[in-house]
Amino acid sequence: MDNQTILKELLSFLPQSLIKVDEPLKKYTFTKTGGKADFYLSPTSHIEVQKIVKLAYNNQIPLTFLGNGSNIIIRDGGIRGIVISLLEFNQISVNNQSITCGSGAAIINVSRRARDHHLSGLEFACGIPGSVGGAVYMNAGAYGGEVKDCIDHIKAIDDTGELHIIQGEDLELDYRTSIVQRKHLVVLEATFKLEVGDIHTIQATMDDLTQRREDKQPLEHPSCGSVFQRPPNHFAGKLIQEAGLQGHRIGGVEVSKKHAGFIVNVDNGTATDYEQIIAHVQKVVKEKFDIELKREVRIIGEPVD
């Protein structure tokens, strides 16, 4: 199916305002890098998402989902086919001790809403820049907490567009992984089950974690967050620092001088710069310590021709 035909099919059930053609994806990533999407769609309902997925599935059109672009690198050649943004799914509602939110809601905002309703359990997420969908996808965590601790259930669709409700205990959440990843599911909505707490205690915890994050992380530059998973019995940032790689630069991208676990865009860097410096860091750490650093950040899309 050519792009003109795809556009015609999309317009049969989506308003034109929700469809962008040849859209630069660097507008939507924290690294400020990435090529163009053939089609960038911003559906506003689960039904619209299901229709798009079914169209793609039935016609073998490549399909990619994006949250808020915080832990992802999109290659400079962009993404073929359809990219679906889930940022319109940003509603957050509270019912007793449960919070239900769309997958496009920022997990930071969910943690703040929990605090405002005297609910404890999401304090750890007060500095995580990702979306709810991304947080579930990789079982996001920080400062001793993780999504696994408080998720109740999710609504997700598979690659045929079929809707599933999956209970927390069936998500197989582990360190930076989940059944959502392994089965290529797409989270549309998540419900967290929290505990009643004291708002002042909750706020104090969030203030402490926020300060610790600001002190340690290079928030002044675009980045994709923590680049590497934590190796067993080690810390990625410490290994990179001990390998003498802090400040190492390729193009406009460098290993942060503030925190070696971060790679920052300091001067109009490209996704290619990111890929090259990540590979270099992995190579040097392997040579020096015989430890393989596995990426936490996802790299998707096409290289430049």
Salt bridges, closest charged atoms under 4 A:
GLU23 OE2 - LYS20 NZ 3.88
GLU23 OE2 - LYS27 NZ 2.73
ASP38 OD1 - ARG80 NE 3.12
ASP116 OD1 - ARG115 NE 2.99
ASP152 OD2 - HIS153 ND1 2.72
ASP158 OD2 - HIS164 NE2 2.88
GLU172 OE1 - ARG182 NH2 2.76
GLU189 OE2 - LYS155 NZ 3.71
ASP208 OD2 - ARG212 NH1 3.30
GLU242 OE2 - LYS238 NZ 2.43
GLU254 OE2 - LYS257 NZ 2.86
ASP267 OD2 - ARG249 NH2 3.41
GLU275 OE2 - ARG75 NE 2.86
GLU287 OE2 - LYS283 NZ 2.95
ASP290 OD1 - LYS286 NZ 2.83
GLU292 OE2 - LYS286 NZ 3.76
GLU296 OE1 - ARG176 NE 3.37
